[in-house]
């Protein structure tokens, strides 16, 4: 450019000199000399072919930075320009020239260079940026200068926005073109859960947004989404912590080395993990020494092994001669010649070089299309300026309809100006990339080679494999407890039979046999609940499980009411009678059996009503509880095991066993349990209190009261411990069943033994059963009614005698008071009589009739105490009034 301007200026001066000096010989000689000098100067100046006009292209090639793609793309573009300029059928009157700068893939640097391109002559007809970040800046500003922007290396999905970038085209397909391929691979390998990690830039953010929408439509979940700006350490740790397995990474090449150095440190690689990366990195990107990481080449090679890349097909795999009359192999040979034999793996942008080549050809063909339409309207391409919209519109229409075979394949643009292309799928195998397939997103066609290799036996699982497995009760435990429960039921039947058979014996009658019968029946019902408690999905079908739930509830409820209610009733009556004041004891000592039975009936009715309301309002149904999981995998895997049973390793993959437990439950289970436990708990507490208060009381009416007290105390303790413990152990089916069932068995056994065994022992050892049975056989009738009648008659006679004794005691008290008054009167009269005898002698008074002797005084211990009837009769007979009554 610097040398061009003086050459042009010289040519102008030559013509002017000829015009000025044409009329003077001296001037003509001077002009001739000047002309010869300018001829020599002009001969050294480069000049276009005769009659060709220059069209300038402003390009930004990133020769360094995050993506140094200009290292290969600039020679490729220049090679295309040279071929176009030599073609006589393409822009025959024009020559394309490239004016370029190094953008360093930096938007700030690109801003400064864009200013130089726009405000420095000559006028550029098209702009060609490279990086997505730079293209975003250039494309957004170009609309103000009516410039077409054609990018060769921009993949940001954000650029596919016609409202924001109305004049933008690109031969590099959008990064979203990778996403249909990724989704296709996810579905092929049956993955439904993925994770993502991205560098925080617009190109990767918009790509990830598009991927999120596509996987959502495909029924795939993004479980973890991490991002970073410069340091990926925290993001990689989060992926490890959240058990990410299938990971899509979106970042530039320099950040990729940082990511995989952290991946190596966190051991986030191997047969359990698959990484999806962008395919436009250099083939040896992980072997390049980078001072920003502290991992060796061996570490990086180990970490990246097996990852999958998706990249746009940038080199036509077929041997086809396109618009440039070159095959892809011939293009590569010429490009290598221009690079001077540099290693392609160490040359930035080598993979994108065909895209830059085709971008120049797309522009040349589009400009060639505009020559005819513009000429018809009297316009020419060289007339373009930044205020001319007509020429820009014509170039836009030509590019939008482009369709030709290029080095990178068939070149065609969609409505957003993005290139439509195939996607190449590669996998790093043994340190080098191998092609494993192609995908045509426009047709949904996947071409698969079947040469994919995995570290394990196949593609890993997208997450820890969770196997749902129902946990059933241990059959050994169930059978053992069932045997004990069955024996307990037999014991209950024996006790019940014994009690009914010996109900006529007085000792059995005094123990309230009907209440004991209820206790035995309640104990058998409680033992019967052990069987449905141990039944689960192994024994019954799921549809029948609610019936088992009902049996559990009703057997336990009714068994508790009968067994505990009868014992509670006995102790309650004893406490009522023997803890009252003396004047109220006599009124309550008479025992009415129907009151005891009514008390048990009330407790039973309360239970029946509460259970009926529960089952009508909120019936029980089966629910499945998910318990803790247990990981099985290779022995080197360190995990925490929550379940007691050991699990075997299943293949090479770790497996999570998800135990499922079946429970009986209802919508408001806690509310109903609170009501039932509250009511039963109050009864249990009251029973413990009554048992303690009456522990030393014995009565003939209930002769087994001490046994009842002991049995109910143990029953209370077991029940109050069992309820909370079984709720705590509900997620451990064996422990919960063992504790609940054994508590029932032990409480029932203790209750039956304490209540009935002493009775059996007494009847057998003392012979009461045999003697009373013989007496019954002799009389031929039962003595039950006679004994009851005699007992009542004796009580009535006792009460009458007590009344008579009370009356006699009152009479004795009156007589004692009279005797004391008479003795006091005599003691006052004796001193006065003696005084008269000494002072006045006289005749001796006649003798009085002999008075009966005074009754003997009662000794002090008998004062205020009830007297024996015989002693009382003797005392009465010794009284004067009594003799008088007898004489009369």
NUPAPA-829577 format. One line per 8 residues: number of its first residue (from 1); for each residue x, y, z of C-alpha. Coordinates in steps of 0.05 Angstrom, whole numbers. Each point is the difference from the previous one (the first is absolute). Last residue first. Layout:
NUM> X,Y,Z | ...
***
This chain:
888> -1795,-1193,2719 | 57,-32,34 | 42,3,-64 | -14,73,-13 | 19,15,72 | 62,-38,-7 | 18,39,-64 | -14,66,32
880> 46,-17,56 | 59,-14,-48 | 38,-66,6 | -39,-31,-58 | 24,56,-46 | 72,-11,17 | -5,-74,-11 | -33,13,-67
872> 55,48,-21 | 54,-50,17 | -35,-52,-43 | -9,49,-59 | 74,21,0 | 6,73,13 | 14,57,-49 | 52,49,29
864> -12,68,33 | 20,-27,68 | 22,-72,-4 | 74,14,13 | -17,40,62 | -31,-58,40 | -74,1,5 | -28,17,69
856> -35,-53,39 | -72,12,13 | -17,30,67 | -23,-49,52 | -74,-3,15 | -23,41,58 | -15,-34,67 | -62,29,30
848> 14,55,46 | 16,-11,75 | -40,41,48 | 34,60,28 | 37,-7,66 | -29,42,55 | 34,62,15 | 66,32,11
840> 4,68,-32 | 69,27,-21 | 36,-63,-21 | -57,-30,-41 | -17,66,-35 | 71,7,-26 | 0,-70,-29 | -64,13,-38
832> 28,63,-32 | 64,-35,-25 | -39,-58,-32 | -49,42,-42 | 50,30,-49 | 32,-68,-18 | -68,-29,-10 | -19,52,-52
824> 65,-11,-40 | -11,-75,-1 | -71,11,-25 | 24,45,-57 | 54,-50,-21 | -50,-55,-2 | -48,40,-44 | 56,15,-50
816> 19,-72,-3 | -71,-19,-13 | -5,47,-58 | 64,-27,-30 | -24,-71,8 | -64,18,-37 | 40,29,-58 | 42,-62,-3
808> -63,-42,0 | -27,39,-60 | 65,-9,-38 | 2,-73,16 | -71,-7,-27 | 20,36,-65 | 61,-43,-8 | -41,-61,10
800> -48,22,-55 | 59,13,-48 | 29,-67,14 | -66,-33,-12 | -5,34,-68 | 71,-21,-18 | -14,-71,22 | -61,-2,-45
792> 39,27,-60 | 54,-54,9 | -51,-53,9 | -35,20,-64 | 65,1,-40 | 19,-67,27 | -67,-28,-17 | 3,26,-72
784> 68,-30,-14 | -11,-64,35 | -17,-37,-63 | -44,-59,2 | 6,-75,4 | 15,3,73 | 51,-55,-6 | 30,23,-67
776> 8,70,26 | 34,-25,62 | 47,-41,-44 | 15,61,-43 | 13,42,61 | 49,-51,26 | 36,-9,-67 | 8,75,-17
768> 20,17,70 | 54,-54,-2 | 52,45,29 | 53,-12,-54 | -46,-4,-60 | -48,57,16 | 56,44,24 | 45,-12,-60
760> -55,13,-50 | -18,65,35 | 72,22,3 | 8,-17,-75 | -61,42,-21 | 14,74,12 | 76,4,1 | 10,-50,-56
752> -52,31,-45 | 26,71,10 | 73,-20,-7 | -14,-37,-65 | -41,57,-28 | 52,52,18 | 55,-43,-30 | -36,-14,-65
744> -23,72,-11 | 70,28,14 | 29,-54,-45 | -46,22,-56 | 16,74,6 | 75,-7,8 | 9,-53,-53 | -45,35,-50
736> 36,66,7 | 69,-31,-2 | -16,-41,-62 | -35,56,-38 | 51,54,12 | -34,64,-24 | -51,-4,58 | 55,-3,53
728> -18,67,31 | -75,-15,-2 | 13,-69,29 | 39,31,58 | -54,50,15 | -56,-52,8 | 41,-57,30 | 24,37,63
720> -70,19,24 | -27,-69,-17 | 56,-37,36 | -5,42,63 | -76,-5,3 | -1,-76,-8 | 53,-8,54 | -42,42,48
712> -63,-36,-23 | 28,-69,16 | 27,21,68 | -65,32,21 | -42,-58,-26 | 42,-49,39 | -9,42,63 | -75,4,-12
704> -10,-74,-9 | -48,-7,59 | -50,49,-26 | -57,-2,49 | 46,-29,53 | 39,63,4 | 74,18,2 | 31,69,-3
696> 75,10,1 | 9,20,-74 | -63,42,0 | 30,69,-11 | 54,-25,-47 | -49,-38,-44 | -46,60,-1 | 56,46,-24
688> 24,-49,-53 | -72,-8,-25 | -9,76,-3 | 63,5,-42 | -23,-56,-46 | -70,30,-7 | 30,67,-17 | 45,-32,-51
680> -58,-36,-33 | -37,65,-11 | 62,38,-23 | 25,-58,-43 | -67,-4,-35 | -7,75,-12 | 72,9,-21 | -3,-60,-45
672> -61,30,-34 | 35,67,-11 | 65,-32,-23 | -36,-43,-52 | -36,58,-32 | 0,-25,-72 | 3,-73,21 | 54,-51,10
664> 18,-73,-2 | 71,-7,-22 | 38,-32,-57 | 75,11,-1 | 42,17,-61 | 75,-8,0 | 37,40,-54 | 61,-41,-19
656> 51,48,-30 | 43,-32,-53 | 73,14,-17 | 20,-25,-68 | 51,-54,-14 | -47,-59,7 | -48,-5,58 | 38,-3,65
648> -37,-37,55 | -40,30,57 | 8,-9,75 | -59,7,47 | 2,53,53 | -23,60,-38 | 34,68,3 | 65,-13,-36
640> 46,60,-10 | 43,-4,-61 | 73,-9,-19 | 8,-30,-69 | 63,-42,-6 | -41,-64,8 | -37,15,-65 | -73,14,6
632> -59,-6,45 | -32,61,31 | -54,-7,52 | -59,46,2 | -39,26,60 | -74,-15,2 | -55,16,-49 | -68,-13,32
624> -57,-31,-38 | -71,11,25 | -56,-50,7 | -69,24,22 | -36,13,65 | -67,34,-1 | -8,74,16 | -72,17,18
616> -31,-69,2 | 60,-37,27 | 15,51,53 | -72,7,21 | -6,-75,7 | 65,-4,40 | -24,54,48 | -68,-32,9
608> 29,-69,13 | 51,27,50 | -52,39,39 | -46,-60,-1 | 54,-44,31 | 16,49,55 | -75,5,16 | -7,-76,-1
600> 57,-8,49 | -35,48,47 | -67,-36,-10 | 31,-66,18 | 26,29,65 | -68,31,15 | -34,-66,-15 | 41,-35,53
592> -32,40,57 | 49,0,59 | -25,18,70 | 58,34,32 | -22,67,-27 | -49,23,55 | 43,-27,55 | 60,36,-25
584> -34,68,1 | 2,11,76 | 72,-24,3 | 26,49,-51 | 17,-23,-70 | 64,-33,-23 | -24,-71,7 | -63,1,-42
576> 19,44,-59 | 70,-29,-5 | -27,-70,-1 | -51,19,-54 | 53,34,-43 | 46,-59,7 | -52,-48,-25 | -22,46,-57
568> 72,10,-24 | 10,-76,-4 | -63,-6,-43 | 18,59,-43 | 71,-23,-13 | -19,-66,-31 | -66,20,-31 | 18,70,-25
560> 70,-21,-22 | -26,-59,-40 | -54,44,-32 | 51,51,-25 | 54,-49,-20 | -48,-45,-38 | -34,59,-32 | 62,36,-25
552> 38,-60,-26 | -61,-29,-33 | -14,66,-36 | 71,4,-27 | -6,-72,-26 | -62,22,-37 | 38,59,-29 | 52,-49,-28
544> -48,-38,-43 | 12,43,-63 | 75,-5,9 | -1,-75,1 | 13,-38,64 | 59,-41,27 | 62,33,-28 | -34,67,-3
536> -3,2,76 | -26,-43,58 | 36,5,66 | -50,45,35 | -56,-43,-29 | 26,-59,41 | 17,38,64 | -71,25,5
528> -23,-69,22 | 42,8,63 | -41,62,17 | -64,-38,-13 | 24,-57,45 | 17,49,56 | -68,32,-6 | -35,-67,6
520> 41,-17,62 | -15,67,32 | -73,-7,-16 | 0,-68,34 | 34,32,60 | -56,51,3 | -51,-57,-1 | 39,-38,54
512> -6,55,53 | 55,-26,45 | -49,-19,56 | -34,-48,-47 | 65,-37,-12 | 11,-11,75 | -73,-20,9 | 2,-54,-54
504> -58,4,-48 | 41,35,-55 | 47,-60,-4 | -16,-20,-72 | -4,73,-23 | 67,19,30 | 36,-62,-24 | -27,8,-70
496> 22,73,-2 | 69,-18,27 | 8,-57,-51 | -24,45,-57 | 49,54,21 | 57,-50,2 | -19,-22,-70 | 1,73,-22
488> 68,8,32 | 26,-61,-37 | -24,32,-65 | 33,66,18 | 66,-35,15 | -3,-38,-65 | -17,65,-37 | 61,33,30
480> 45,-54,-28 | -35,-1,-67 | 4,75,-9 | 73,3,21 | 20,-55,-47 | -41,33,-55 | 38,65,6 | -50,54,-18
472> 0,25,-71 | 39,58,-31 | -26,19,-69 | 55,17,-49 | 6,62,-43 | 64,-2,-39 | 35,67,-7 | 57,2,-50
464> 45,58,18 | -9,49,-56 | 8,5,-75 | 22,-72,-1 | 65,-16,-35 | 5,-19,-73 | 28,-71,-5 | 42,-52,35
456> 43,53,32 | 53,45,-30 | -44,11,-60 | 12,-5,-75 | -42,27,-58 | 13,-37,-65 | -73,-9,-21 | 7,42,-63
448> -65,37,9 | -34,45,-51 | -56,36,36 | -55,31,-44 | -46,53,30 | -9,31,-70 | 22,71,15 | 42,-24,59
440> 44,-43,-43 | 43,-39,49 | 66,-34,-12 | 35,-56,37 | 57,-31,40 | 59,39,-27 | 61,-13,42 | 40,53,38
432> 67,-18,29 | 27,-14,70 | -21,-73,4 | -70,14,-23 | -27,71,1 | -69,-4,-30 | -27,35,-62 | -68,20,-25
424> -3,44,-63 | -60,44,-10 | -29,14,-69 | -12,71,-25 | -48,58,-6 | 36,67,5 | -33,56,39 | -31,61,-34
416> -62,0,45 | -44,-25,-57 | 47,-57,-14 | 64,3,-40 | 27,-50,-52 | 69,-27,-13 | 5,-74,-17 | 64,-28,27
408> 60,32,35 | 39,6,-66 | -61,31,-32 | -58,-24,-40 | -47,56,-16 | -64,34,25 | -6,74,14 | -70,28,3
400> 11,42,62 | 67,23,-27 | -31,29,-63 | -57,33,37 | 48,33,49 | 45,25,-57 | -61,33,-32 | -21,31,66
392> 70,28,11 | 0,29,-71 | -66,34,13 | 19,26,69 | 53,48,-22 | 21,43,59 | 64,-37,16 | 23,4,-72
384> -5,-46,-60 | 11,30,-69 | 54,-51,-14 | -55,-53,-1 | -35,35,-58 | -68,31,-8 | -39,19,-62 | -61,-40,20
376> 12,-57,-49 | 73,3,20 | -19,-14,73 | -41,-61,-20 | 58,-27,-43 | 57,13,48 | -36,-27,61 | 10,-74,-15
368> 76,9,-4 | -2,31,69 | -35,-62,26 | 51,-46,-34 | 58,39,29 | -30,1,70 | -15,-75,0 | 70,-13,-26
360> 32,42,55 | -43,-36,52 | 18,-67,-31 | 74,11,15 | -15,25,70 | -42,-62,13 | 54,-45,-29 | 50,30,50
352> -45,-16,60 | 38,-65,16 | 67,36,-5 | -24,56,45 | 61,3,44 | 61,-37,-26 | 32,-49,49 | -40,-60,-24
344> 12,21,-72 | 76,-6,10 | 32,55,-42 | 24,-21,-70 | 5,70,-27 | -71,19,15 | -11,17,-74 | 21,-70,-19
336> -45,-31,52 | -57,40,-30 | 15,-25,-69 | -1,-72,23 | -63,10,42 | -36,30,-61 | 20,-59,-43 | -28,-47,52
328> -66,38,3 | -7,-2,-75 | 12,62,-40 | -40,30,-58 | -14,62,42 | -75,-9,-8 | 3,-72,21 | 40,-60,-20
320> -24,-60,39 | 40,-54,35 | -46,-9,60 | 18,15,73 | -13,74,-12 | 40,36,53 | -32,42,54 | -50,-51,25
312> -24,36,62 | 27,-26,64 | -23,-47,54 | 51,-27,48 | -3,-61,45 | 46,-14,60 | 34,-68,6 | 66,23,29
304> 0,72,23 | 24,-12,72 | 56,-49,-17 | 29,45,-54 | -3,59,47 | 37,-37,55 | 52,-25,-49 | 10,70,-27
296> 14,23,70 | -47,40,43 | 15,67,34 | -41,46,-45 | 11,73,-21 | 68,-15,-30 | -32,-39,-57 | 39,-53,-37
288> -40,-26,-59 | -18,-73,7 | -74,11,14 | -8,41,-64 | 31,-54,-43 | -55,-4,-52 | -10,75,2 | -68,19,27
280> -58,5,-48 | -37,-61,26 | -36,30,59 | -3,-47,59 | -45,-54,27 | 28,-36,62 | -20,-70,20 | 8,-26,71
272> -5,-67,36 | 56,-35,-38 | 51,53,16 | -3,74,15 | -19,46,58 | 60,-21,41 | -2,68,36 | 72,16,-17
264> -7,-25,-71 | -63,41,-11 | 37,61,28 | 53,-8,-54 | -57,-14,-48 | -32,67,13 | 64,40,-5 | 17,-33,-67
256> -70,15,-25 | 9,73,20 | 54,8,-52 | -41,-36,-52 | -63,41,8 | -59,-22,42 | -64,-41,-4 | 4,-67,37
248> -58,-50,-2 | 4,-50,58 | -31,-69,5 | 16,-25,70 | -15,55,50 | -2,-26,72 | -18,66,33 | 66,5,37
240> 41,-15,-61 | -35,53,-42 | 7,49,59 | 75,-14,2 | 5,15,-74 | -36,67,9 | 45,19,59 | 64,-13,-39
232> -23,33,-66 | 41,64,9 | -10,54,-53 | -74,16,-6 | -35,-62,24 | -66,-36,-12 | -37,-60,28 | -66,-32,-18
224> -19,-65,34 | -61,-44,-11 | -12,17,-73 | -58,-47,-13 | -17,-36,-65 | -72,-7,-24 | 17,17,-72 | -35,68,3
216> 40,15,63 | 63,-21,-35 | -13,50,-56 | -17,58,47 | 62,-11,43 | 43,-6,-62 | -24,68,-26 | 15,33,67
208> 68,-35,0 | 18,29,-68 | -23,69,24 | 45,-4,60 | 58,-28,-40 | 0,57,-51 | -15,53,51 | 59,-16,45
200> 3,-30,70 | 38,-64,-14 | -46,-59,5 | -12,-63,41 | -59,-45,-15 | -32,-62,31 | -42,-55,-30 | -58,-46,18
192> -42,-40,-49 | 55,-42,-32 | -22,-58,-44 | 65,-4,-41 | -37,16,-65 | -43,52,35 | 59,38,27 | 34,-7,-68
184> -60,32,-36 | -2,55,52 | 73,15,-13 | -10,2,-75 | -60,47,7 | 44,43,45 | 60,6,-44 | -38,43,-50
176> -11,48,58 | 72,21,-9 | -23,35,-63 | 31,-23,-65 | 65,32,-24 | -13,29,-70 | -30,61,32 | -48,55,-19
168> -20,65,35 | -37,59,-32 | -60,4,48 | 38,-13,64 | -47,19,57 | -65,-12,-36 | 29,-58,-40 | 22,-39,62
160> 43,-60,-13 | 60,36,28 | -21,-20,70 | 12,-72,-19 | 75,14,3 | 39,-40,-52 | 44,53,-32 | 59,-24,-42
152> -10,20,-73 | -41,63,9 | -33,40,-56 | -24,69,21 | -36,43,-53 | 8,74,11 | -54,53,1 | 43,45,44
144> -47,0,61 | -15,-74,-13 | 73,-15,10 | -1,17,75 | -39,-61,23 | 38,-45,-48 | 68,26,24 | -13,-9,74
136> -32,-69,-6 | 54,-20,-49 | 54,17,51 | -32,-43,54 | -13,-56,-50 | 72,0,-24 | 16,12,-74 | -21,65,-34
128> -9,10,-75 | -27,69,-20 | -26,15,-70 | 2,59,-49 | 59,35,32 | 12,72,-19 | 72,17,-11 | 15,39,42
120> 3,2,76 | -61,16,42 | -34,-67,-3 | 60,-45,5 | 34,42,54 | -64,1,42 | -6,-75,-7 | 71,-7,25
112> -15,38,64 | -62,-40,14 | 36,-66,-16 | 50,15,55 | -56,5,50 | -37,-61,-28 | 63,-43,8 | 11,-60,-47
104> 70,26,-10 | -31,48,-52 | 60,-5,-46 | -14,45,-61 | -20,-11,-72 | -8,34,-67 | -16,-51,-53 | -5,19,-74
96> -51,-23,-50 | 11,18,-73 | -56,22,-46 | -19,1,-73 | -2,-76,-9 | -39,-9,65 | -2,-76,-7 | 4,-31,-70
88> 72,23,-13 | 26,-35,63 | 69,24,21 | -28,47,52 | -41,-56,30 | 60,-46,6 | 42,53,35 | -57,18,46
80> -9,-73,20 | 74,-7,18 | -5,64,41 | -59,-29,39 | 39,-64,15 | 62,39,20 | -43,41,48 | -37,-61,28
72> 62,-38,21 | 31,47,51 | -64,40,3 | -32,-51,46 | 39,21,61 | -59,-16,46 | 8,26,71 | 52,51,-21
64> 46,1,-60 | -2,10,-76 | -73,19,3 | -15,21,-72 | -42,63,-10 | -17,14,-72 | -19,61,-41 | -14,-20,-72
56> 17,50,-56 | -26,0,-70 | 52,21,-52 | -17,18,-72 | 25,-40,-59 | 13,34,-68 | 71,-24,-9 | 20,-44,56
48> 12,35,65 | 62,40,15 | 62,-11,41 | 47,60,-3 | 71,-9,-29 | -22,17,-71 | -34,61,27 | 65,29,25
40> 37,-13,-66 | -59,30,-39 | 0,59,48 | 72,16,-20 | -14,-7,-74 | -60,45,6 | 40,53,37 | 52,2,-56
32> -55,5,-52 | -35,54,39 | 64,40,4 | 9,-6,-74 | -72,20,-13 | 7,60,46 | 59,23,-38 | -38,-11,-65
24> -62,36,28 | -75,-13,-15 | -10,-71,27 | 30,14,67 | -63,7,43 | -39,-58,-27 | 58,-47,0 | 18,20,71
16> -71,-14,23 | 2,-69,-29 | 65,-15,33 | -22,29,67 | -59,-49,4 | 45,-59,-12 | 47,23,55 | -57,5,51
8> -20,-71,-15 | 71,-23,12 | 6,42,62 | -64,-32,29 | 19,-73,-14 | 64,-2,39 | -35,12,67 | -57,-48,-17
***
